[in-house]
Amino acid sequence: MNNVSSSACSVQEARCECGQLIAKVLEKGLELKCKRCKRIVIIPFTAIVGWSDLSPKPIS
């Protein structure tokens, strides 16, 4: 359903099969953009239940 790819600046992107960007995985958390107001929100990994001691790893 979604593909994860890495870019040059060590940011991983989660995209839908249609190519639409769903989220960016940053060092500090998940970056989401509101489709309505275009605000960018970063959700820290520590705020995600069940996500502990995990950091994004580059895909090889």
Backbone as CSV, one residue per row, in Angstrom:
resi,resn,N_x,N_y,N_z,CA_x,CA_y,CA_z,C_x,C_y,C_z
1,MET,0.819,-1.194,0.000,0.000,0.000,0.000,0.863,1.258,0.000
2,ASN,1.888,1.297,0.845,2.768,2.451,0.789,4.197,1.980,0.611
3,ASN,4.950,2.777,-0.056,6.347,2.470,-0.300,7.192,3.445,0.485
4,VAL,8.328,2.983,0.975,9.229,3.856,1.707,10.499,3.978,0.894
5,SER,10.915,5.209,0.664,12.145,5.442,-0.071,12.967,6.476,0.663
6,SER,14.268,6.441,0.467,15.113,7.414,1.140,15.623,8.428,0.130
7,SER,15.816,9.646,0.602,16.332,10.696,-0.267,17.724,11.089,0.195
8,ALA,18.329,12.027,-0.479,19.710,12.397,-0.219,19.937,12.963,1.177
9,CYS,18.943,13.585,1.788,19.147,14.227,3.085,18.705,13.332,4.240
10,SER,18.804,12.035,4.103,18.477,11.031,5.116,17.057,11.144,5.645
11,VAL,16.138,11.551,4.799,14.723,11.591,5.144,14.055,10.460,4.378
12,GLN,13.287,9.664,5.087,12.549,8.592,4.429,11.139,9.080,4.171
13,GLU,10.594,8.718,3.039,9.247,9.140,2.679,8.352,7.922,2.539
14,ALA,7.141,8.035,3.055,6.128,7.004,2.863,5.147,7.543,1.834
15,ARG,4.992,6.814,0.738,4.106,7.246,-0.342,3.075,6.167,-0.645
16,CYS,1.933,6.608,-1.094,0.874,5.718,-1.557,1.291,5.136,-2.904
17,GLU,0.614,4.092,-3.345,0.889,3.519,-4.662,0.678,4.531,-5.781
18,CYS,-0.198,5.531,-5.564,-0.451,6.549,-6.587,0.658,7.593,-6.637
19,GLY,1.580,7.565,-5.667,2.676,8.512,-5.636,2.491,9.651,-4.652
20,GLN,1.300,9.776,-4.082,1.014,10.844,-3.116,1.851,10.641,-1.854
21,LEU,2.527,11.701,-1.417,3.319,11.647,-0.192,2.392,11.530,1.006
22,ILE,2.626,10.536,1.850,1.811,10.331,3.043,2.501,10.919,4.262
23,ALA,3.789,10.643,4.428,4.531,11.131,5.589,6.018,11.092,5.294
24,LYS,6.766,11.879,6.061,8.221,11.826,6.023,8.686,11.345,7.387
25,VAL,9.651,10.435,7.388,10.225,9.941,8.629,11.526,10.701,8.848
26,LEU,11.526,11.568,9.855,12.690,12.375,10.185,13.388,11.787,11.406
27,GLU,14.539,12.337,11.765,15.252,11.876,12.954,14.445,12.116,14.218
28,LYS,13.659,13.193,14.256,12.941,13.554,15.479,11.503,13.052,15.526
29,GLY,10.978,12.546,14.419,9.612,12.038,14.425,9.020,11.957,13.030
30,LEU,7.712,11.780,12.980,6.995,11.711,11.710,6.489,13.087,11.319
31,GLU,6.732,13.494,10.089,6.257,14.778,9.590,5.042,14.536,8.708
32,LEU,3.933,15.169,9.082,2.689,15.064,8.327,2.248,16.450,7.900
33,LYS,1.607,16.558,6.746,1.096,17.836,6.259,-0.416,17.745,6.141
34,CYS,-1.102,18.705,6.751,-2.557,18.745,6.684,-2.977,19.104,5.263
35,LYS,-3.849,18.297,4.689,-4.302,18.565,3.321,-5.217,19.776,3.251
36,ARG,-5.876,20.112,4.360,-6.814,21.230,4.350,-6.101,22.568,4.526
37,CYS,-5.321,22.718,5.603,-4.725,24.028,5.899,-3.248,24.115,5.526
38,LYS,-2.652,23.003,5.103,-1.258,22.941,4.644,-0.237,23.105,5.766
39,ARG,-0.670,23.043,7.025,0.286,23.104,8.134,1.076,21.806,8.190
40,ILE,2.325,21.919,8.618,3.171,20.747,8.795,3.263,20.462,10.287
41,VAL,2.978,19.212,10.658,3.001,18.790,12.053,4.033,17.684,12.190
42,ILE,4.873,17.784,13.221,5.844,16.731,13.499,5.410,16.015,14.768
43,ILE,5.181,14.718,14.657,4.795,13.900,15.799,6.057,13.208,16.303
44,PRO,6.514,13.553,17.522,7.727,12.911,18.053,7.521,11.407,18.232
45,PHE,8.576,10.632,18.006,8.480,9.190,18.175,8.065,8.827,19.592
46,THR,8.472,9.631,20.578,8.124,9.352,21.973,6.631,9.476,22.226
47,ALA,5.908,10.179,21.363,4.467,10.357,21.533,3.661,9.235,20.879
48,ILE,4.335,8.342,20.166,3.646,7.256,19.474,3.667,6.024,20.367
49,VAL,2.488,5.568,20.764,2.374,4.401,21.636,2.905,3.170,20.914
50,GLY,3.779,2.441,21.584,4.345,1.234,20.999,5.615,1.474,20.205
51,TRP,6.014,2.715,20.044,7.231,3.035,19.297,8.275,3.488,20.310
52,SER,9.087,2.550,20.808,10.095,2.899,21.799,11.460,2.412,21.340
53,ASP,12.447,3.226,21.570,13.835,2.922,21.226,14.013,2.531,19.764
54,LEU,13.157,3.039,18.924,13.291,2.795,17.494,13.622,4.106,16.813
55,SER,14.593,4.077,15.963,14.897,5.257,15.166,14.875,4.831,13.712
56,PRO,14.543,5.759,12.829,14.489,5.385,11.417,15.846,4.921,10.925
57,LYS,15.861,3.828,10.230,17.087,3.278,9.677,17.066,3.475,8.165
58,PRO,18.182,3.893,7.596,18.219,4.059,6.145,17.967,2.726,5.450
59,ILE,17.251,2.782,4.370,16.956,1.580,3.593,18.082,1.352,2.604
60,SER,18.598,0.136,2.584,19.708,-0.149,1.673,19.257,-0.858,0.433
